[in-house]
Amino acid sequence: MNPFERTRHFFPVTEAFAYLNHAGVAPISTRVEEAIGRFTAEATRRGALHYFKVYDAEIERVRGRAATLLGAQPDEIAFVKNTTEGLGLVAAGLDWQRGDCVVTCDLEYPSNVYPWWSLADRGVETLMLRGRDGRLPIEAVEAALLNPSVRLLALSSVEFGSGARNDLAALGGLCRERGVLFCVDGIQSLGCLPVDVEACGIDFLSADGHKWLLSVEGCGLFYCARRVLERVTPRVIGWRSVTDNENFDHYHMDLQPGAGRFEEGTPNTPGIFALGAAIDLLLELGIDAIAERVLSLTDRLVDGLREHGAAVLSPREDGAGSGIVSFTLPDEAPSRTVERLRERDVFVIERRGGVRASPHFYNDEAEIDRLLLAL
Ligand SMILES: Cc1ncc(COP(=O)(O)O)c(C=O)c1O
């Protein structure tokens, strides 16, 4: 039995469905369920009696685990309510000048477009590069960054529709050469593919917990590299943004020395308990091993789809493969294919004109074959 088969019992969802929608909203494991139970048991029986020993201790432990997952330091991590919040902190907090330019592309999920568009009234232009066959050619980014007005590159680690994996190390290298900030929407890879913020020269990264991290909605991670922390002014300041924040009698505005300054008030403690248990499981298995497993399952799916005459829309060559496989069948609308699969308890969804399947490590070959058979 491989280590992933041994984790299957943590995912009772497998008893009912071939759940292949981790790029949408993932199911949680019983390990996460238990962690939430630990929180609710404490809150129910003792309230906040042991706030520091139980709640605060877990919050800081999880911050450390999140840092390990990203190759960051704990003081570079803030908990946020979703991906959008982290991206919005960057958009709202940088010292923009009229005429500055942000580069992104038309393959992005709206949460990595609107925060930049919202800067139009401050004179910031957003350049939308055009994807080709589901992928953003790196040459297009290289050419765009020649424009000296470009201040920031905002891209996803993996594009939500096509599943194209962007080469973060190469993009980060281009940004460094041009002195451009690099901001990553990491939600479609964190928990599934390795992300090393330091090695890739990423300045900011944001991801909610409810996809590949296998946690709950409403509690995610925002990474802000130490070297750029002072360049982002937090626009929402509250009691927790400052140092010595348990001293409520003395008002001051000395911001916390790390990314904790972006957590302005009471945190989503149950969400953090959940996220901690989810990250523990991922780190136990190892992200490299998880990536290998997910790519092997998606390779099997791609091969099978091609044998069935389906058109695979996801780029898979040159390291562009990810946990997302998008496809269409000849002579069938994607919505109909999704419906037919749903009738056979295979859960996929439609995105950007394709049927999108996204298995995680605990899915198995039999479930992939079930999808293929159901077609
Ligand atoms: C690439 C990408 N970014 C962001 C999100 C969601 O953003 P948020 O966590 O703010 O809800 C999704 C969800 O589908 C996504 O695919």
The ligand as an SDF file (V2000), in Angstrom:
LIG
                    3D

 16 16  0  0  0  0  0  0  0  0999 V2000
   -6.8370   31.3480   -8.8750 C   0  0  0  0  0  0  0  0  0  0  0  0
   -7.8820   31.6430   -7.8350 C   0  0  0  0  0  0  0  0  0  0  0  0
   -7.7090   32.6790   -7.0090 N   0  0  0  0  0  0  0  0  0  0  0  0
   -8.5890   32.9640   -6.0370 C   0  0  0  0  0  0  0  0  0  0  0  0
   -9.7230   32.1860   -5.8570 C   0  0  0  0  0  0  0  0  0  0  0  0
  -10.6670   32.4760   -4.7450 C   0  0  0  0  0  0  0  0  0  0  0  0
  -10.4040   33.6630   -4.0890 O   0  0  0  0  0  0  0  0  0  0  0  0
  -10.8300   33.8500   -2.5700 P   0  0  0  0  0  0  0  0  0  0  0  0
   -9.9810   32.9340   -1.7420 O   0  0  0  0  0  0  0  0  0  0  0  0
  -10.5710   35.2710   -2.2950 O   0  0  0  0  0  0  0  0  0  0  0  0
  -12.2780   33.5170   -2.4820 O   0  0  0  0  0  0  0  0  0  0  0  0
   -9.9600   31.1230   -6.7130 C   0  0  0  0  0  0  0  0  0  0  0  0
  -11.1850   30.3110   -6.5340 C   0  0  0  0  0  0  0  0  0  0  0  0
  -11.6930   29.6660   -7.3500 O   0  0  0  0  0  0  0  0  0  0  0  0
   -9.0030   30.8390   -7.7110 C   0  0  0  0  0  0  0  0  0  0  0  0
   -9.1700   29.7970   -8.5280 O   0  0  0  0  0  0  0  0  0  0  0  0
  1  2  1  0
  2  3  1  0
  2 15  2  0
  3  4  2  0
  4  5  1  0
  5  6  1  0
  5 12  2  0
  6  7  1  0
  7  8  1  0
  8  9  2  0
  8 10  1  0
  8 11  1  0
 12 13  1  0
 12 15  1  0
 13 14  2  0
 15 16  1  0
M  END
$$$$
